Amino acid sequence: MTTELTQRQITSSVANRIEEMKGEGLLVAPNYSVSNALSSAYYALTNSNSGNLLGKCTQDSIYNALLDMVTQGLSPAKTQCYFIPYGNKVKLMRSYFGTMKVVKQLPEVKDIYAEVIYEGDNVEIKNVEGRKVLVKHDTNWLNQDNPIIGAYCIIEKVDGEKVLTIMTKKEIDKAWGQSKNKTVQNNFPQEMAKRTVINRAAKQFFNTSDDNDLFIDAVNRTTANEYDDERNVKDITPEQDDSESIDSFLGEPLPEAADEETKQPKDVTPSEDTAQELTEAPESAQMPEPEELHEPEQTELFEQLGDLYD
């Protein structure tokens, strides 16, 4: 057990470090309020389904998770990120909405979207100067009842270039094999397939970006958290009901604090996501199951997602 941090302690320590990082070249996203995000994070940490994480997790892990959140311009109130306890440490995780948001913050990115490939679909891809290019994807809406055979994500740049990432179902299954959230993946395979290919696309994109190292470091750490290698951390996670729904996997939106500061930084933030590939994790290794995997309310969120790239 650790001494619980106060909201003032959290806000001041993280805000002070962010100011120092600005002097080192970090650009904070436009229209992003650090104080608002920290207030939402404080609410999320103290009202976790796993209890008050401020009292049970180390101060260093809390500080680092919040710092990575602010560096990437994310907010738990907008279901862009969430906090998961591993033993006595808390780690920041991005939702795929958060990943999309960070990618879109890049000045060279116009849009990002993903699609599932079903049995019966006609997909044609060609290689142009060493890059895969989607030529066509013909489908029938009834194919949605057919087995999934793959998924792809396209990151569209402002110069017109479209960066394609495509995965077969075998590759997706291999990635899922490292996760304990198989109930959600089995019940909602379309959405989870998109999530997997979006994460891979973002990772590859950020690996080649020229953004500030402080930002990229935060992106990489957050991505690595999803495929954590600290297998020897004592698992203090309570047993989860096998009937877990996608609501619990993606979480619920958090209310914005009424007295939050509304002043917004003028700086502009760059990008996001990288890290150890899920499929690279040793198959024999056992990751401690998170005590809480809290993301957005699924019903309305995937309706919103459909507007973006479904």
SVG drawing of the C-alpha trace seen along z (x, -y; Angstrom):
<svg xmlns="http://www.w3.org/2000/svg" viewBox="-27 -30 42 52">
<polyline fill="none" stroke="black" stroke-width="0.4" points="0.0,0.0 1.2,-3.5 0.3,-6.9 -2.6,-8.2 -1.8,-11.2 -4.0,-14.3 -5.4,-15.9 -3.2,-18.9 -0.1,-16.8 -1.0,-15.0 -1.8,-18.2 1.2,-20.2 3.9,-17.5 2.8,-16.5 2.1,-20.0 5.5,-21.1 7.2,-18.3 5.2,-19.1 6.4,-22.7 10.0,-21.4 9.3,-19.1 8.0,-22.0 11.4,-23.6 12.8,-20.4 10.7,-20.5 7.4,-18.9 4.3,-20.4 1.0,-20.0 -2.1,-19.3 -4.2,-22.3 -7.5,-22.6 -6.1,-20.2 -6.5,-21.2 -3.9,-19.6 -5.8,-20.4 -9.1,-19.0 -7.4,-15.8 -5.7,-15.4 -9.0,-16.0 -10.6,-13.3 -7.7,-11.0 -7.9,-11.6 -11.6,-10.6 -10.8,-7.5 -8.0,-6.4 -10.0,-6.9 -13.2,-5.3 -11.7,-2.3 -13.6,1.0 -10.5,2.4 -10.7,-0.2 -8.8,-3.4 -5.6,-3.0 -4.1,-6.1 -3.9,-4.2 -2.8,-0.7 -0.3,-1.6 3.1,-3.2 3.4,-6.9 6.1,-6.6 3.8,-4.4 0.9,-6.8 3.1,-9.8 4.5,-8.1 1.1,-7.0 -0.3,-10.5 2.8,-12.0 2.4,-9.7 -1.3,-10.6 -0.7,-14.3 2.3,-14.0 0.0,-12.2 -2.9,-14.6 -5.3,-12.0 -8.2,-12.1 -10.0,-9.3 -13.2,-11.4 -13.3,-11.0 -12.6,-7.3 -9.3,-7.7 -7.3,-6.0 -7.7,-4.1 -5.6,-2.9 -4.9,0.8 -3.3,2.1 -0.6,4.8 0.4,5.8 1.2,2.6 1.8,0.6 -0.7,-1.2 -0.2,-1.5 -1.8,-3.7 -3.5,-2.0 -4.9,-3.7 -8.3,-2.7 -8.1,-2.5 -10.1,-5.7 -7.1,-7.2 -4.7,-5.7 -6.7,-7.1 -6.8,-10.5 -3.1,-10.6 -2.4,-9.6 -4.8,-12.3 -2.8,-14.9 0.1,-14.5 0.3,-17.4 0.9,-15.1 -2.1,-12.9 -5.6,-13.6 -7.5,-10.5 -7.3,-6.9 -9.8,-4.2 -10.1,-0.4 -12.2,2.4 -12.8,6.1 -12.5,8.6 -15.1,11.3 -15.3,14.6 -16.9,13.9 -15.3,10.4 -13.2,9.6 -10.0,7.8 -7.3,6.8 -3.9,5.5 -0.9,4.6 2.7,3.7 3.7,0.2 7.4,-0.7 7.6,1.5 4.4,0.4 1.1,2.4 -1.8,0.5 -5.5,1.3 -6.9,1.6 -10.5,2.6 -12.6,4.1 -15.9,5.4 -18.3,6.8 -21.9,7.5 -23.4,6.4 -24.7,9.9 -21.0,11.1 -20.9,9.7 -22.4,13.0 -19.5,14.9 -16.2,15.8 -13.6,13.0 -10.5,13.7 -8.6,10.5 -8.6,6.8 -6.8,3.7 -6.2,0.1 -5.4,-2.9 -3.6,-6.0 -4.3,-8.8 -1.8,-11.6 -2.4,-15.2 -0.2,-14.7 -2.6,-12.1 -0.5,-9.0 -2.4,-6.2 -0.4,-3.9 -1.9,-0.4 -1.6,2.2 -3.3,5.5 -3.4,8.6 -4.7,12.1 -7.0,13.8 -4.1,16.1 -2.1,13.1 -5.0,11.6 -5.5,14.9 -1.8,15.0 -2.1,11.6 -5.3,12.5 -3.6,15.6 -1.5,13.5 -4.6,11.8 -6.8,13.0 -9.8,11.1 -10.9,13.9 -14.6,13.6 -14.7,10.1 -12.8,11.2 -15.1,14.1 -18.3,12.1 -17.2,9.0 -14.6,10.2 -15.2,7.4 -14.5,4.6 -11.5,6.4 -10.0,7.2 -10.1,3.5 -8.5,2.7 -5.7,5.1 -4.9,3.8 -5.2,0.2 -2.6,0.8 -0.2,2.4 -0.7,-0.4 -0.1,-3.1 3.0,-1.3 4.6,-1.1 3.6,-4.7 5.1,-6.1 8.3,-4.1 9.0,-6.2 7.8,-9.6 10.1,-12.6 8.2,-13.7 9.7,-14.8 11.5,-12.0 9.6,-12.7 6.3,-12.2 7.4,-9.1 8.8,-7.6 5.3,-8.1 3.7,-6.5 6.0,-3.5 5.6,-3.0 1.8,-3.1 1.8,-0.6 4.3,1.7 1.9,1.7 -0.7,3.6 1.9,6.3 3.6,6.0 6.7,8.2 6.8,8.0 5.4,11.5 6.9,11.9 4.8,9.2 2.5,10.7 -1.0,10.9 -3.5,9.5 -6.3,9.4 -9.6,10.8 -11.3,13.5 -13.4,12.0 -16.7,13.3 -16.4,15.3 -19.5,13.5 -17.5,10.3 -19.1,8.0 -17.6,5.6 -18.9,2.8 -16.6,3.8 -13.7,4.2 -14.1,0.8 -15.3,-1.0 -17.6,-3.9 -17.1,-7.6 -16.0,-9.5 -17.7,-12.8 -15.7,-16.0 -15.0,-17.7 -17.2,-20.7 -14.5,-22.9 -11.8,-22.0 -9.7,-24.7 -10.6,-25.5 -7.4,-27.3 -5.9,-25.4 -2.3,-25.3 -1.4,-26.9 1.2,-24.3 0.5,-21.7 1.0,-18.0 2.4,-15.4 1.8,-11.6 1.5,-8.2 1.8,-4.4 4.7,-2.0 6.2,0.8 6.8,4.5 4.6,6.4 2.0,8.5 2.9,11.4 6.5,11.1 5.7,11.9 6.9,15.4 3.9,17.7 5.0,19.5 5.0,16.4 2.1,15.5 1.0,11.9 -0.8,11.0 -4.4,10.3 -5.4,6.7 -7.6,5.9 -9.6,3.6 -9.9,3.1 -12.0,0.0 -12.7,-1.6 -15.8,-3.2 -19.5,-2.3 -19.5,0.2 -23.0,-0.3 -22.7,-4.0 -18.9,-3.9 -19.0,-1.5 -21.8,-3.5 -19.4,-6.4 -16.6,-4.2 -18.8,-3.2 -19.0,-6.9 -15.2,-6.9 -14.2,-3.8 -16.7,-0.9"/>
</svg>
